[in-house]
Amino acid sequence: SGLLDNYGHYPRVFAATIANLRLIRSACAVERYRLTHGELPRTLDDVVPAYLDAVPADPFDGQPLRYAPAGAAAYALHSIGMNQTDDGGQPGEHRSGDIVIEVRQ
C-alpha cells in the first residue's frame, strides 16, 4: 500500500507515463555509452554523469530503474509497473507485469 493507492486509477496511469519516459531516456543514455565505449555499461551508474545526471527512479517505488545487460548487444530496462510488484522484467497487460524496454542488436 502506497501513496498511489489513495488516489485511484489516474495517478497510476500518470506514473506509468513517467516510467516510460524515464525508461526511454535511460535507453538513450545506454546507447550513447555504447557508441562511445564500444560496449554496454555494466550498470546504469556507469552512464552517470556523462549521459544522465542520476539513475532515474522508478515512480512506482522510488528505487532505481532496473537494468539487465544480456550479453554484448542486448539489454532490458524495467519499472515495476502498476501492480507495484517486481515481476523480474516480465511485461504484462495494462495493470499487471512490469513496464519493459528490451533492446536486441
C-alpha distance (Angstrom), angle and dihedral (degrees) to the residues before:
residue distance angle dihedral
S1 . . .
G2 3.77 . .
L3 3.75 142.9 .
L4 3.79 91.7 -73.8
D5 3.82 90.9 60.4
N6 3.80 91.3 65.2
Y7 3.79 97.3 60.3
G8 3.79 108.0 45.9
H9 3.78 129.3 -128.1
Y10 3.83 104.5 -30.9
P11 3.82 98.9 67.4
R12 3.82 88.1 53.5
V13 3.80 90.7 52.6
F14 3.81 89.7 48.9
A15 3.82 90.8 47.3
A16 3.82 90.0 50.1
T17 3.81 89.8 53.0
I18 3.81 90.6 49.7
A19 3.82 90.0 47.4
N20 3.81 91.1 52.5
L21 3.80 91.8 49.5
R22 3.81 91.5 48.9
L23 3.80 91.4 47.7
I24 3.81 91.5 50.8
R25 3.79 91.7 47.5
S26 3.81 90.1 49.4
A27 3.81 91.9 48.6
C28 3.83 89.0 52.7
A29 3.81 89.6 51.7
V30 3.81 91.2 49.4
E31 3.81 90.4 50.4
R32 3.80 92.2 48.4
Y33 3.81 89.0 50.6
R34 3.81 90.2 49.4
L35 3.81 91.8 50.9
T36 3.81 91.7 49.8
H37 3.82 99.4 41.4
G38 3.80 102.9 27.7
E39 3.79 92.4 -124.8
L40 3.79 140.9 63.2
P41 3.78 119.8 -89.8
R42 3.81 113.6 -104.9
T43 3.80 91.1 -134.5
L44 3.80 136.7 3.5
D45 3.81 87.4 -106.6
D46 3.82 86.2 71.5
V47 3.83 91.3 67.4
V48 3.83 92.7 54.4
P49 3.04 125.4 126.5
A50 3.82 98.7 0.2
Y51 3.82 96.7 59.5
L52 3.81 105.1 9.8
D53 3.81 130.3 28.8
A54 3.80 89.6 -136.9
V55 3.78 138.2 -13.7
P56 3.82 103.9 -81.2
A57 3.78 117.6 -112.6
D58 3.78 122.3 -124.8
P59 3.82 103.9 -113.1
F60 3.81 90.5 -142.9
D61 3.82 98.0 60.7
G62 3.81 107.5 3.4
Q63 3.81 91.9 -118.8
P64 3.81 121.2 125.7
L65 3.79 115.2 -82.8
R66 3.79 110.8 -93.7
Y67 3.83 117.5 -108.4
A68 3.79 124.9 -172.8
P69 3.81 120.7 -179.9
A70 3.80 111.4 -153.8
G71 3.76 108.0 -162.3
A72 3.77 126.3 -47.3
A73 3.79 98.9 -45.4
A74 3.80 110.4 24.6
Y75 3.77 137.0 67.1
A76 3.77 143.6 156.8
L77 3.78 131.9 -140.8
H78 3.78 121.9 -165.3
S79 3.78 148.1 176.9
I80 3.80 121.5 -153.2
G81 3.80 89.5 -117.2
M82 3.78 134.0 -156.5
N83 3.79 96.5 -35.0
Q84 3.83 87.6 59.9
T85 3.81 90.7 -137.0
D86 3.80 124.5 115.6
D87 3.79 102.9 -122.2
G88 3.80 92.1 -176.5
G89 3.79 95.3 -100.1
Q90 3.79 95.1 -51.7
P91 3.80 110.1 143.7
G92 3.76 119.6 -135.2
E93 3.74 139.2 -172.4
H94 3.79 120.6 -86.6
R95 3.84 103.8 -48.2
S96 3.80 100.7 9.6
G97 3.78 131.2 74.9
D98 3.76 130.2 12.7
I99 3.80 129.6 -55.1
V100 3.80 102.8 -113.8
I101 3.79 140.1 -173.6
E102 3.80 114.3 -168.8
V103 3.79 121.9 -171.0
R104 3.79 121.0 -167.1
Q105 3.79 124.2 173.6
